[in-house]
Amino acid sequence: MTAPVDLALLVIAKNEARGIARCLQSAQPYVRRMVVLDTGSTDDTVQIARSCGAQVHQEPWRDDFAWARNRALELADADWSLFLDADEWLESGGESLAQAVLASVPRLGAVLVKSDFTQGGRVQQAGSWLTRLIPRGVRYEGRVHEQVASDLARQRLPLVVGHSGYQPEAMQAKRGRNRALLLQELQAQPGNPYVLYQLGKDCEVFEELAQACGYYLEAGATCPVDAHYAHDLHVRLLYSLGKSGRLDDAVVLAGDMMERWRDSPDFFFTVGNLFLDRAVAHPQTATSESLPMVEQSWLRCLAIGECPDLEGSVVGRGSFLAAHNLAVLYEGLGRKDEAGRYAQLAERMRAGQ
């Protein structure tokens, strides 16, 4: 199915032989052409992309992702452009692209990117709404974690994108690259909360949690109330504070945030974990103080349910992950009937996701 409008898929790549075919083939039925900007591959990326039918252009890397995206836009010269990274692929909703473009005046299209990541030895999945469909004339800014520079209205599309780039092997290959570019960006924009937030994430990924806390706290001090990343920032801050030994600070901050994030399963899931860690650290008050908060927090997760519209929301925190944690809690407390009931609920919820 060729797109009835001038819609191009754009991909920036360097040494992406492992995943670029999946990326291109997932989008090919829904676009008129595919354009790959290769920035110095030494593997088979270029050959694979061409064999998939993509136009491939090669230019040296300039340590600037906005430049790369803008250069790809120039090369494609399309009325509409859909960006995917080489470690991403369309999971669903591709058939909605042509309709979205035809039925609208120029605007920005946000897609749900579901990223697999590993935490605590468990593979999980978090969602982010990222602007990836843009009309002619729009450009990007920012050396890394670049953003669309436009005042056009932003609309969420029924398009789901898979992403494997946060898995350990992929992250090790990128280690140091993003940090250096983010530090350059921070030097150019001192105190920019979004750049600080991204620096915190980069530190967190590599378990440098004390540094992550510093960046997150600084970002939180000036983060706009309506910033799209505020939810993810605050949840990550609580997690990093707790895991870096600052449990008391995390608990106080959670209390300050509770009203704002009263409808976030991710917030209450993290709060439950904080109080569980506090119960271990202070066993003398565990039964009377910490464990009731653990129970209440995870029950609140189930009451809220899944909230994929929240930036950074992790799949299962409003369903099977919370139910599983409650089953483990009740088992440890000797409440066998409740443990069994919530274990069964977790299985049903996981099967139905």
N, C-alpha and C positions, 0 to 999 in steps of 0.2 A: 504494500500500500504506500504509494508515493505521496508525499505531502502536497495538497492542492495549492499551497502558498509557498513563498520563497523562504523556507525554514531550513537552516543549516545546523548540523551538529558540530560543535567545536571542542577539540581535545588538545590540551597541552601535555606533552609526554617527554620523558627521558628515562631510558632503560626500563620500559614497562612491558616487555615481551610477555610476561606471565599473564597479564590481565587485559591487554588492550583489545584483543579479538572479542572477548566477552562484552566489553564496553561498546565497541562499534556495532557488533551484530545485534545487540539489544535495542539499539536506537534506529538502525538502518531502515526498518519498514515505515518509519514515521517522519522521515526528513527527506528533503530533496537532494541534499549532498552532505558529505562528511569531510571536514577539514581538520587535519592534525598538524600542529606546530611542534616539531621535534627540536629539542634544545640541546642536542649533543649525545644521543644514544650511542652506546658501543655494543649493544646486543642486537636482537633481530626486530626491534620495535618498528623500524621504518618498513622493512619488508612485510611484516605481518599486517601493518596498517594498510599498505598498498594492496595486499592480496584481499583485504576485506572491502576494497572499493573506495578507500579514502584518498583524497588529495593530500599529499604530504609535503610540507614546506620545512626546511631546515635552517635554523639560525642559532648562533651561539647564545648561551644563557647569560643573562645580565643581572642576576641576583634581584629580580623584581617580577613578582607574579602579576601585578597589574599591567606592567609593560607587556608580558607574554599574552595575557588575555586580550588586551587592546590590539596587539599586533595580529592575533588570530581573527579578531573582528574585521580588521582592515583587509586581510587576505580573503576572508569569506565573502565580504561585501553582500551580505544578505539582509532582507527586510526584517527577519527575525532570526535570533541565534539561541540555540540551546547548548549550554555548557555542561559537560560531564568530565570528571577527572578520570584518568586511565584506570584507576582502581575502583571505579564505580560502574553500575549498570542499571538499566531500567528494569524494575521489578514488575510494575503494573502501571496502568493509566496512560500508556503511550498513545492509545487511540484518541485520547482527549486533547492531544496537542493541537491538531489542525483546527478542531472546533474552538479551542481557547483562543487561538490566533485570529480566526475568521470572525469570531463573535465579539471582538473588542476593539476599542480605540487603543492606541499605544499605552501600555502599562507594563509593570514588572511582574513576572510570574515566579512565585516561590514554590519549591517542591520539597517534599519530605524525604530527607536523606537519613536512612537507617544505618547506623555505624555499629559494627561488631567490635567489642573491646573485651579485654580480660581484666577482671578485678577479683582478688581473693581466690585465684585459681579457677574462676567460673567465667565462661563466655557469656556476655550479656549484650544487649542491644539498646542503643539510645537514639532518639530522633532529633533532628535539627531541621528547621525550616530555612532553606537557603534560596536566595534569588538566583535563578539559573536560566530563566527565559527572558530575553531582553529584546526590545525593538531596535531598529536601526538608529544610530546616533548616540546611544547610551555608551558610557565608558566606565572603566574601573579605576580605583585609586588604592594605594597601599602596597608596600613591597611584599607583604605576606599576609595571609588571611584577608585578602583584598576584598573590598566592598564596592558595590555599584554606586557610582556618583550620580544620583538622579533624584529629582523630587517627584517623579511619576508615582502614581498610586501603585501599591503592592498588593497582589491578590494571591491567595493560596490556591494551588491547582491540585486536582486529584491525581497527582503523579508521584509515585514512590520510587526512590532510588536506593539501591543497595550499595554498601561501602565497606571494603575490607581493610582500609589503610591504617586502622588503629590496632591491628593485631601485632603482637610482639615483634615478629620478624620484619614486618613492614616499618614499624617505628624505629627499629635499630638502624635500618638503612637510611633513615632521615635524621638520625640523631645529630644534633648540633646545627644542622642547616637552618631550621626555622628559628631557633633561639638567636642565632647571629643576626638574622634579618629583622626579627622583632626588636632586638636591642638597637639596631640602626633606626628603626621606625620610632622607637621611644625617644631616641636622641633628637629626632626631627620634630616629634610631637610630645614634649615632656608632660607627664601626667595624664595622657590620653587613657581613659578607663578601659576602652575596648582593647587597646594594645596590652595594657597591664593584665587584663583578664586572659588574653591569649598566652601571655608569658606564664601566668599561673598554671594554665592547662598544660603547657609544655613541660613545666617542672613536675606537675602531678603525674603525668604519663610515665616519667622516669623515676617516680617515687622520691623526688626531692621535695618532700612535703613542707618542710620549714620554709624553704624559699617560695613555694607555691602560696603558703599562707600570707607571706609578705606582699606578694603581688596582688592576691585576691583582696586583702584588706585595703590596700591603696586604691584598687579599682572600685571597691564598694563605697569608698568615701565620696566619690564624685560621679558614680554611675547614675545616669538619668533614671528617674522613677519608671519611665515607660520604655526603657531600653529592652530590646528583644532578648538580650542575653542575661538580664538580671536574674531570672529564675535559676538558670544553670550556674551562674556565678555564686549565688547565695548557697545553693545546695553543695557545690564543690568546696566552698569556703568552710562550711560546717564539717564536711567529711575530712578535709585536710587538717583543720584544727584538732579534731578528735584523734586522728591517727598520728599526729606529730607530738602528742603528749599534752595538748592544751585543752583537756576535756572540760575544765571549769569554764574557760573562755567560750568554748563552743556551746555549752549549755546555757550560759547567760545570753549569748547572741541568738540562740534558737528561740528563747523566750521573747526577745525583742522582735523577732521576725514572724512569730506564730500567727498573728492576725493577718499579716499580708499574704502569707502562703497557706491559709486555712483550707484551701481547696487543692493542694498539691500533694499527691501521694508520695512523690519523691522527697519532699520536705519531711513528711512524717516518717517515712521509711528510714531516712537518715537520723532523725531524732531518736527513733527506736534503737538504732545501732549505738548512738551516743550513750544512751542510758544503760544499754547492755554492757558497754565497756566500763561505764561508771560503776555498775554493780560488781564487776570483777575487781575494779580498783579499790572499792570500798565495800567489802562484803558485810560489814557490820550494819550498814543501812540498806542493803540490797532489797531485802524483803519488804521493808516499810516504805522505801522511797523510790529506788530505781526501777525495780521489776514491774511495779504497777504502771509506771510511765512507759516502759517498753511495751507492755500489753496494750495500753490505750493507744499508743502511737500506731502500732501495726493494725489494730482494729480500725483505726481511723483511715488507714490506707484502703482497706476493703470497703469502707463506707463511701469513700470518694470514688473509687474505681480508677480505671486507666484514663490518663489525660494526655494523649499524644500531641495535642496542640501546644503543650507547654514545652518551651525550648529545653532540650537536653533530657526530656523525660525518658526514663529507662523502662523498657517493656517488662511488665510483671510486677512492678512495685505497687500497683493498685490492684493486683490480683494474685497470681500464683506464688510470687516471691514472698509477699506478705503472709499469705496463708501457710506456706512452708515454714516460715520463721515462727509463726504462732504455734504450729505443731511441735516444733523443736522446743520452744519455750515451755509449753504445757507438759511435754514429756519430761523435761528437766525438773519441773515442779511437782511431778507425780500425778498430774491430772490426766490420766490415761484416756478417758472417754473424749475429752476435748481434743487431746492430741490426735487421736484417731480420726475424729471428725474433720479437723483442719487439714490433716494429711490427705484425706480423700478429696476435700475441696480443692487443694492445691493441684492434685492430679487432674481433676475435671477441668479446672481453669487452664492449666497448661495445654491439655488436649484440645481445648476449644479456642485457643488464641489465634 
